[in-house]
Amino acid sequence: MKSAAKGRSSFTLLELLVVLAVATAAAAALTWTLRTPAGAVALQAGQGTLAGLCTAARARAVLAGVNTRLAVSADPADADGVLRWWQVVQEDGANPGCWRADGGGFRLPLGVYVVPPPGAAVPGAPSWPAARRSTALSASAQAMTINGAAAGSFYYLQFTPRGTTGGGNLVLVAGRSEPGGSYPCVFDNPDAIRGVLVRSSGAITLLSDAGAFGP
């Protein structure tokens, strides 16, 4: 009885961390809305949401003592979620290689996407600059089993139980919808970007100038 109560308390704390981290980062981003050109507001809000999700995923890894991933849909058939829909998942201790998610995920604002990692195709932009890609994400998309069921393919950023990770950038871009192509979206302006630098320690820094990513 005692151990069941303890487990429920831990679950509540983890869930609260996710909500608070995302809400805090999003609120911080939105405080600048009135000073930002209208076309950049969604990109800035997306940056705040992504920073909050990184913080929540790292906190969950440390508190639960398991590997945790911040995963984003990489399935072109997922027209509304590809490169936009994120979920924090933790490794299932009873089934290594399988992942558990509590509740739903988070979508970036309409028109905001994450740029795929080096080596992956960038929708509508085969010559996209190498320095402006999401180097913090897994090198390739991977099918994952989440809550016991096969899910789509995902890119992911993984945190260890110590809160560390491989490090790198997560780059967000303002894109546009284009149904019917190999991807349902197109990125055509490598200067319309913002992002998050994730250090190997797990600490994050917001990158709000395109020049911060290199040429």
Buried (B, 14 or more C-beta within 10 A) or exposed (E): EEEEEEEEEEEEEBBEBBEBBBEBBBEBBBEBEEEBEEEBBBBBBBBBBBBBBBBBBBBBBBBBEBBBBBBBBBBBEBEEBBBBBBBBBBBBEEEEEBBBBBEEBBBBBEBBBBBBBBEBEBBBBEEBBEBBBBBBBBEEBEEBBBEEEEBBBBBBBBBBBEBBBBBBBBBBBBBEEBEEEEBBBBBBEBEBBBBBBBEEEBBBEBBBEBEBBEE
